[in-house]
Amino acid sequence: MQKSHNKLDSVDTEKYSNGTKVIRKEQIDLCLEVTELQKQIDKNPFKKSVEIMQKNSNEEMLSKKYDRLFNKKTKEVK
């Protein structure tokens, strides 16, 4: 996005000025999304993540999750 931004910035017309604003808005939105994701990562330290992974990897839990997912997909198809 930075290359596009630089190219648009170097041309001084109204059309490209609007394009620059759109690119900047998109960059801000992506930065906010990355910040939120990083907060979620920081909230769950490695030890807790391993516990969640082990809990979610047993056969019974996986089968329940599969059943829920499969039911949702069949409902969407109907």
OpenMM code with the backbone's topology and positions (N, CA, C; nanometers):
from openmm import Vec3, app, unit

residues = "MET GLN LYS SER HIS ASN LYS LEU ASP SER VAL ASP THR GLU LYS TYR SER ASN GLY THR LYS VAL ILE ARG LYS GLU GLN ILE ASP LEU CYS LEU GLU VAL THR GLU LEU GLN LYS GLN ILE ASP LYS ASN PRO PHE LYS LYS SER VAL GLU ILE MET GLN LYS ASN SER ASN GLU GLU MET LEU SER LYS LYS TYR ASP ARG LEU PHE ASN LYS LYS THR LYS GLU VAL LYS".split()
positions = [
    Vec3(0.0821, -0.1192, 0.0000),
    Vec3(0.0000, 0.0000, 0.0000),
    Vec3(0.0864, 0.1255, 0.0000),
    Vec3(0.2036, 0.1170, 0.0610),
    Vec3(0.2883, 0.2355, 0.0694),
    Vec3(0.3325, 0.2830, -0.0687),
    Vec3(0.3653, 0.1893, -0.1592),
    Vec3(0.4061, 0.2284, -0.2943),
    Vec3(0.2925, 0.3011, -0.3646),
    Vec3(0.1704, 0.2491, -0.3511),
    Vec3(0.0541, 0.3158, -0.4118),
    Vec3(0.0360, 0.4542, -0.3513),
    Vec3(0.0515, 0.4607, -0.2207),
    Vec3(0.0358, 0.5876, -0.1502),
    Vec3(0.1383, 0.6883, -0.2013),
    Vec3(0.2640, 0.6470, -0.2145),
    Vec3(0.3688, 0.7370, -0.2620),
    Vec3(0.3410, 0.7844, -0.4040),
    Vec3(0.2979, 0.6932, -0.4891),
    Vec3(0.2691, 0.7294, -0.6284),
    Vec3(0.1538, 0.8299, -0.6340),
    Vec3(0.0490, 0.8040, -0.5565),
    Vec3(-0.0651, 0.8955, -0.5558),
    Vec3(-0.0266, 1.0306, -0.4959),
    Vec3(0.0607, 1.0275, -0.3952),
    Vec3(0.1043, 1.1516, -0.3314),
    Vec3(0.1865, 1.2381, -0.4266),
    Vec3(0.2611, 1.1744, -0.5164),
    Vec3(0.3479, 1.2497, -0.6066),
    Vec3(0.2686, 1.3203, -0.7168),
    Vec3(0.1464, 1.2776, -0.7447),
    Vec3(0.0625, 1.3408, -0.8459),
    Vec3(-0.0386, 1.4288, -0.7723),
    Vec3(-0.0414, 1.5572, -0.8055),
    Vec3(-0.1238, 1.6513, -0.7292),
    Vec3(-0.2505, 1.6850, -0.8062),
    Vec3(-0.3452, 1.5917, -0.8104),
    Vec3(-0.4755, 1.6192, -0.8714),
    Vec3(-0.5831, 1.5786, -0.7717),
    Vec3(-0.7015, 1.6276, -0.7931),
    Vec3(-0.8132, 1.5962, -0.7018),
    Vec3(-0.8439, 1.4477, -0.7018),
    Vec3(-0.8415, 1.3859, -0.8201),
    Vec3(-0.8723, 1.2437, -0.8329),
    Vec3(-0.7761, 1.1593, -0.7490),
    Vec3(-0.6483, 1.1865, -0.7622),
    Vec3(-0.5499, 1.1080, -0.6895),
    Vec3(-0.5457, 1.1441, -0.5417),
    Vec3(-0.5831, 1.2655, -0.5109),
    Vec3(-0.5898, 1.3065, -0.3711),
    Vec3(-0.6950, 1.2239, -0.2975),
    Vec3(-0.8089, 1.2006, -0.3632),
    Vec3(-0.9131, 1.1169, -0.3035),
    Vec3(-0.8631, 0.9735, -0.2873),
    Vec3(-0.7872, 0.9244, -0.3852),
    Vec3(-0.7304, 0.7899, -0.3760),
    Vec3(-0.6361, 0.7775, -0.2579),
    Vec3(-0.5577, 0.8808, -0.2338),
    Vec3(-0.4657, 0.8817, -0.1201),
    Vec3(-0.5432, 0.8726, 0.0105),
    Vec3(-0.6533, 0.9437, 0.0194),
    Vec3(-0.7358, 0.9401, 0.1410),
    Vec3(-0.7914, 0.7997, 0.1642),
    Vec3(-0.8340, 0.7345, 0.0566),
    Vec3(-0.8879, 0.5989, 0.0678),
    Vec3(-0.7796, 0.5031, 0.1170),
    Vec3(-0.6603, 0.5146, 0.0602),
    Vec3(-0.5500, 0.4263, 0.1007),
    Vec3(-0.5130, 0.4505, 0.2470),
    Vec3(-0.5060, 0.5753, 0.2876),
    Vec3(-0.4730, 0.6059, 0.4278),
    Vec3(-0.5781, 0.5492, 0.5226),
    Vec3(-0.7046, 0.5625, 0.4855),
    Vec3(-0.8131, 0.5080, 0.5693),
    Vec3(-0.7976, 0.3563, 0.5812),
    Vec3(-0.7686, 0.2912, 0.4685),
    Vec3(-0.7502, 0.1458, 0.4695),
    Vec3(-0.6318, 0.1073, 0.5575),
    Vec3(-0.5232, 0.1820, 0.5514),
    Vec3(-0.4065, 0.1539, 0.6351),
    Vec3(-0.4416, 0.1679, 0.7831),
    Vec3(-0.5159, 0.2707, 0.8166),
    Vec3(-0.5568, 0.2912, 0.9563),
    Vec3(-0.6438, 0.1757, 1.0031),
    Vec3(-0.7398, 0.1348, 0.9190),
    Vec3(-0.8269, 0.0226, 0.9548),
    Vec3(-0.7465, -0.1052, 0.9777),
    Vec3(-0.6488, -0.1304, 0.8898),
    Vec3(-0.5658, -0.2502, 0.9061),
    Vec3(-0.4810, -0.2426, 1.0327),
    Vec3(-0.4291, -0.1251, 1.0638),
    Vec3(-0.3505, -0.1076, 1.1861),
    Vec3(-0.4360, -0.1335, 1.3101),
    Vec3(-0.5585, -0.0846, 1.3083),
    Vec3(-0.6487, -0.1077, 1.4214),
    Vec3(-0.6801, -0.2567, 1.4364),
    Vec3(-0.6978, -0.3255, 1.3240),
    Vec3(-0.7248, -0.4692, 1.3281),
    Vec3(-0.6053, -0.5445, 1.3857),
    Vec3(-0.4856, -0.5089, 1.3422),
    Vec3(-0.3641, -0.5733, 1.3936),
    Vec3(-0.3505, -0.5474, 1.5434),
    Vec3(-0.3820, -0.4265, 1.5862),
    Vec3(-0.3741, -0.3928, 1.7287),
    Vec3(-0.4698, -0.4790, 1.8101),
    Vec3(-0.5917, -0.4961, 1.7620),
    Vec3(-0.6894, -0.5800, 1.8314),
    Vec3(-0.6422, -0.7250, 1.8393),
    Vec3(-0.5900, -0.7753, 1.7290),
    Vec3(-0.5399, -0.9130, 1.7281),
    Vec3(-0.4229, -0.9290, 1.8248),
    Vec3(-0.3351, -0.8292, 1.8306),
    Vec3(-0.2217, -0.8360, 1.9229),
    Vec3(-0.2702, -0.8343, 2.0674),
    Vec3(-0.3747, -0.7571, 2.0959),
    Vec3(-0.4313, -0.7556, 2.2312),
    Vec3(-0.4807, -0.8949, 2.2693),
    Vec3(-0.5468, -0.9630, 2.1753),
    Vec3(-0.5964, -1.0978, 2.2025),
    Vec3(-0.4811, -1.1939, 2.2261),
    Vec3(-0.3743, -1.1792, 2.1489),
    Vec3(-0.2568, -1.2647, 2.1669),
    Vec3(-0.1960, -1.2393, 2.3036),
    Vec3(-0.1816, -1.1122, 2.3398),
    Vec3(-0.1199, -1.0772, 2.4684),
    Vec3(-0.2054, -1.1222, 2.5862),
    Vec3(-0.3361, -1.1284, 2.5663),
    Vec3(-0.4277, -1.1686, 2.6724),
    Vec3(-0.4112, -1.3165, 2.7069),
    Vec3(-0.3693, -1.3960, 2.6094),
    Vec3(-0.3529, -1.5394, 2.6301),
    Vec3(-0.2059, -1.5771, 2.6216),
    Vec3(-0.1401, -1.5860, 2.7363),
    Vec3(0.0012, -1.6239, 2.7344),
    Vec3(0.0193, -1.7657, 2.6791),
    Vec3(0.1423, -1.7998, 2.6480),
    Vec3(0.1730, -1.9275, 2.5838),
    Vec3(0.1177, -2.0457, 2.6628),
    Vec3(0.1357, -2.0452, 2.7934),
    Vec3(0.0906, -2.1570, 2.8770),
    Vec3(-0.0607, -2.1764, 2.8631),
    Vec3(-0.1347, -2.0682, 2.8672),
    Vec3(-0.2799, -2.0771, 2.8544),
    Vec3(-0.3190, -2.1249, 2.7141),
    Vec3(-0.2476, -2.0786, 2.6127),
    Vec3(-0.2750, -2.1218, 2.4759),
    Vec3(-0.2542, -2.2720, 2.4601),
    Vec3(-0.1494, -2.3243, 2.5232),
    Vec3(-0.1220, -2.4680, 2.5174),
    Vec3(-0.2343, -2.5451, 2.5864),
    Vec3(-0.2815, -2.4945, 2.6995),
    Vec3(-0.3923, -2.5599, 2.7705),
    Vec3(-0.5180, -2.5631, 2.6833),
    Vec3(-0.5472, -2.4521, 2.6178),
    Vec3(-0.6650, -2.4458, 2.5302),
    Vec3(-0.6487, -2.5434, 2.4143),
    Vec3(-0.5294, -2.5465, 2.3569),
    Vec3(-0.5036, -2.6370, 2.2453),
    Vec3(-0.5227, -2.7825, 2.2880),
    Vec3(-0.4704, -2.8183, 2.4049),
    Vec3(-0.4841, -2.9560, 2.4521),
    Vec3(-0.6298, -2.9895, 2.4818),
    Vec3(-0.7016, -2.8958, 2.5394),
    Vec3(-0.8425, -2.9174, 2.5694),
    Vec3(-0.9227, -2.9370, 2.4406),
    Vec3(-0.8914, -2.8552, 2.3401),
    Vec3(-0.9661, -2.8591, 2.2152),
    Vec3(-0.9217, -2.9698, 2.1215),
    Vec3(-0.8202, -3.0433, 2.1595),
    Vec3(-0.7703, -3.1448, 2.0675),
    Vec3(-0.8144, -3.2863, 2.1046),
    Vec3(-0.8907, -3.3012, 2.2114),
    Vec3(-0.9354, -3.4371, 2.2418),
    Vec3(-1.0494, -3.4756, 2.1473),
    Vec3(-1.0653, -3.6039, 2.1262),
    Vec3(-1.1594, -3.6535, 2.0248),
    Vec3(-1.3035, -3.6102, 2.0497),
    Vec3(-1.3454, -3.6162, 2.1734),
    Vec3(-1.4836, -3.5810, 2.2056),
    Vec3(-1.5117, -3.4339, 2.1715),
    Vec3(-1.4204, -3.3474, 2.2109),
    Vec3(-1.4370, -3.2044, 2.1845),
    Vec3(-1.4369, -3.1789, 2.0337),
    Vec3(-1.3462, -3.2432, 1.9620),
    Vec3(-1.3395, -3.2254, 1.8180),
    Vec3(-1.4677, -3.2726, 1.7496),
    Vec3(-1.5214, -3.3838, 1.7962),
    Vec3(-1.6443, -3.4345, 1.7341),
    Vec3(-1.7612, -3.3399, 1.7596),
    Vec3(-1.7674, -3.2819, 1.8797),
    Vec3(-1.8741, -3.1853, 1.9088),
    Vec3(-1.8617, -3.0624, 1.8194),
    Vec3(-1.7377, -3.0120, 1.8053),
    Vec3(-1.7168, -2.8946, 1.7209),
    Vec3(-1.7493, -2.9263, 1.5752),
    Vec3(-1.7117, -3.0445, 1.5298),
    Vec3(-1.7420, -3.0845, 1.3925),
    Vec3(-1.8930, -3.0903, 1.3715),
    Vec3(-1.9640, -3.1511, 1.4671),
    Vec3(-2.1097, -3.1617, 1.4551),
    Vec3(-2.1747, -3.0237, 1.4484),
    Vec3(-2.1289, -2.9317, 1.5320),
    Vec3(-2.1856, -2.7961, 1.5300),
    Vec3(-2.1567, -2.7286, 1.3958),
    Vec3(-2.0344, -2.7412, 1.3485),
    Vec3(-1.9969, -2.6804, 1.2214),
    Vec3(-2.0748, -2.7427, 1.1066),
    Vec3(-2.0859, -2.8739, 1.1059),
    Vec3(-2.1568, -2.9435, 0.9991),
    Vec3(-2.3036, -2.9033, 0.9974),
    Vec3(-2.3653, -2.8928, 1.1154),
    Vec3(-2.5063, -2.8523, 1.1244),
    Vec3(-2.5255, -2.7107, 1.0710),
    Vec3(-2.4320, -2.6202, 1.1010),
    Vec3(-2.4428, -2.4827, 1.0521),
    Vec3(-2.4345, -2.4808, 0.9003),
    Vec3(-2.3435, -2.5593, 0.8440),
    Vec3(-2.3269, -2.5599, 0.6994),
    Vec3(-2.4493, -2.6182, 0.6288),
    Vec3(-2.5086, -2.7214, 0.6864),
    Vec3(-2.6257, -2.7810, 0.6217),
    Vec3(-2.7446, -2.6858, 0.6301),
    Vec3(-2.7541, -2.6083, 0.7368),
    Vec3(-2.8615, -2.5099, 0.7486),
    Vec3(-2.8446, -2.3980, 0.6473),
    Vec3(-2.7176, -2.3590, 0.6198),
    Vec3(-2.6918, -2.2522, 0.5232),
    Vec3(-2.7274, -2.2981, 0.3823),
    Vec3(-2.7089, -2.4261, 0.3525),
    Vec3(-2.7344, -2.4786, 0.2193),
    Vec3(-2.8829, -2.4818, 0.1913),
    Vec3(-2.9639, -2.5104, 0.2910),
    Vec3(-3.1094, -2.5230, 0.2730),
    Vec3(-3.1743, -2.3964, 0.2337),
] * unit.nanometer
topology = app.Topology()
chain = topology.addChain("A")
for resn in residues:
    res = topology.addResidue(resn, chain)
    for name in ("N", "CA", "C"):
        topology.addAtom(name, app.Element.getBySymbol(name[0]), res)
